[in-house]
């Protein structure tokens, strides 16, 4: 029997893949060798018994079935070799430093075996906070290069002791080539310092070690900065109102919810509703933050999530976190270690400089965090977990591109301005970075540039094409234009909402030649093809081109950016369009919102609207939500974080369940506010003007804010479904795709998706990428690939399944 060469592609390095190959080869009587290289894993095999003609077939079947938990096999390519291998054993060889075409595995939560070890007093890793194996532990956060070997990680600073080395070199051990492998004798250490930098002896706090001492300080109401896997957290007791209020004041984060960490699923159930699917997602190796419906009688500090109906919970995902929470039956606040809107701290020196005034104590360690990786955030919506922020546990795992994108020139998509991530495209796959943040912040912008360089080096990616947003003022746009001019690269500008559409298509494996869909794209705003600000769009198109079929009626944003920060400006602009301010003031003089508006500089702001000075008109769905929220007094006079008014409006609506045709106490239809659809010309215009009369009438009749918020959601969803399905029928489209940050609203997403399906159409919703601008770079990259020309190999079966 001739030998075979097996090329295995996918996430197959640093996950215990070679030991699995070694074990299977021995069990099946195969000889040969296995090694890591730049393309993945390379295996050479032949049967030890020449009469066993099916041994390699059985090996491939079992390799797929028994793949290690963190591994992902994308392809096994089999090639016959000439002659037989000159060996009678099976060996694991050193890595080959060839060009990189493989992926890096994301950081993974502590596995059950490692957790059992740190809890076992008889184990040499008892209470050791850096315990890991090939099934868990840090990856992206410590890596400096590929192939993924210890010398290319921050663990290179910690030579292994004899016992760790023996584990590392034993193919039968689960720590075989676990690059961060360490123990108390040879690995990183953890210590506790006071704010001024003096180390605290645990014995002084009657604690056996620094982590136990930190736990006691938290129980006393102190605020701690804790160095984790991908960055620092600021932690305090989530039931201590004074500690939470102090943390908010110090961090200057006055309304945005705090993330929570609880010891286990049973602890979470005391504070929030938890379905089986939600429990499974929380306990997955990625261990994300998951938004859960809160128990309203939960005895948490009132400052945890003001104005919210949800709580963001995660489980401990490192040994340090497990040890810290071991004795806690209540949750800890575990929010990013930074001043509000700045990037999270990742090194001890920076933490001492930036967090000394925020935290009373700091729990530090000496394993360097090479790459900042924020916590991922998900929410179960429309029956499935959907990402709101893709970072730890998921990035930078490659995403296979749909059929038709198998061969592309190297492309780098630079993303947008907010919630930025970048995207590398090559070899039929996309490598999307972790969430990087808002580039309006100078620190984040600097880190963004550093991440561009890092990913280029890690994946040896040299772009030939750059894809950018069309908005001329975005940091990423400036960078892309300068880069393209300097290096002579092709530059492709992509309209913002077209990128959203392409993102949800790629997220659902829609083929390049899969045909046009109707995209419903709802967000804050993006620069449109006509030079105006869009944000409530119905676009017919595919990866190459789109046509604007309908949109929300544009309204002025008086004061420009100020209108995003002060929702009352959007309400005033909508009222001006729906009869004029004088009409509403005369008709409803006693309403609280009318009285509040009269305290504002109405003459100045109305003048901006009338004259069109610093008052750009926008079809933004986000600004419509802001206007309704302002009418109900939701979000305050000035927002403290992006999307606050819309999020709090959804929280109000979530307390009311409404049925179609429901009647109010007067016998009128109360199920949803009406919208007008103007179809006299293309594009159609969806006008919210009619809702204001009904909304103000409800306010005058003292209808509760919860019911008004629910009526708005119900009516808006019905209007979207009606407009979308009418357009789909007119243009003979069978599939509608939903994207944009507004579709992170669970009530709206589920209502629209159900309505579209109920009308007999297919609906595409994000599955692996955020609907917000965090998924924008993938859409940009796919559009650039489609426009630049790719080698198309149609796959009818995948196309039909999409």
C-alpha angles and dihedrals in degrees: 000000000000120000123248134220114220120197110196116196128190135055097338107132126090093009104094093266099136093050088052089051090048092050095048092046091054093046092050096043095246125150131202134075146278132213142170118243139162093283098048125269126348119202129186114196142174132163114262086214109055090207093061098091097169100048096104091046090053090047092056092048093050093044089059093045097044099039111150114263097253096040127095122196113208097172143354110205115195123202126175116237124215112256127339131310115257096233141091096199140056116242140186109226132202119269120275113229097220129142111302119252099145134087137248118238118236123246110278134209121252111285122230093253094055091043090054090052096054089050095049114090089201093057120093089229094054108149091353106149097204098055113139144142138191089288096057148009139071123339119147092028093062104030124111101171150357138287087057102241130145092254088062095053135070087257088076086089091066115066111207121249120235095267094048090045090053091053091046093053098043111094090201092058121089087228094059104139092348093159098206092047111145144139136201090276097057112009140080121303133216128220140173126236135182120240092267090056102257114139115243120220108227090219089064087065092042090249129134095225144358095272093053089048090052090051091054092050090052090051088054090058098260125145116234134193107218124194109219136167103294102015147325126304129201109224138188140150106289091211094053105093094191093051092048092048091049091050091052092050094047095043091044089228102135105173113000111111121258121233117238134212122203131188097244144339093277090057091051091051089063090064107028144023111265125191124197092256091049092049090050092050094048091051095047120115089259091058096195130182106265124199109231132183106258129230102244091214092054109129098230127139108277090234095064098089111353114199093006133124092198138062124210108228133179134175124235107279103182131049088247091058092046091052093045093053098037094109098034121106090174127061130261125223104244107183129159116286101242145083109274113289094007123112117268116266115250107175134056097239093050091046092053090052099042105029103039091094093043102049132046092211138010127220104207139179136187102235104109119235102222097182126031110234118181123207115275119239125210138170131195106240131160090007098305139076109262125192121241094174124015114206133101113041095018112045132112094013106130120247116218110235121231124266112292095039097080095114121038139148112255106280131189117198113197100200128215138297101268128050087004126196127163129223133213116199125196142123093022095302140093124223108203117193125230118272107288102182137226115340091207085083112082094218091051091048090054091048090048090058091047090051091052089057093044095052091046089055097040094052097028087234117167108181123220092184130041121201120201141169116264093235105111096209100055115114090226090052093053091048093049094049093048092046094049092049093046096048099031093242126158111258122206119189115207127199110241099239094041085058090052090052094048090047094058090043092054090043087060097044093249106175122242089243094037093116133241126317132189109252120204104199118184122174146121098284146303134182110271131217089257094054095255127111114269130191111141104058141163106195128180111208155084137236094303106044145356138204122209107233101168143351144180113276107268118244131190122266099210110207093016107233089017088067089061091052098041111046095191088074090061091048091052091049091051092048091049088055093046101057103314133274094273090059093054095043092051095046100043106025094149098053115113093229092053091051091048092050090052089063090061127087091264096162092057096043094045088050090056090052095046095047096038092234115152088340107108115188116239136183089213117155088198092060090050089057088049091053093052091046090052091053088057095043091247121152097018129254093302126025119235098200139021114278094009097133094047093046093051090045089055090049090055092049093048090070092064128067113201130189127208110268094017112161128218125222092280093054093252122133105270100172098100144345117258129246127196120233113206110201102167093109141012124293097041117227124224106205121198093192095108093059094066095066092052093043094051090045088054090050090051090051091051094245106173119263088237092060093044090051090049092049090052093051092046094048095044092050091049091050092050092049093046093049094043097048093045089053092045090053093047093050097038095242121155100189133059122194125205123206143142131085095279088069089068082080101102096204093050095043095049093045094049095043092049092047093050092048090046089056090056100259133123118245129206118207129176115271109168104016132051118263087224126076090290087084095043097097093060090054091048091051095049092049090049090050092049094048094044091053127252134202103263121211106174117219106196095189094056091041093055093046090054 
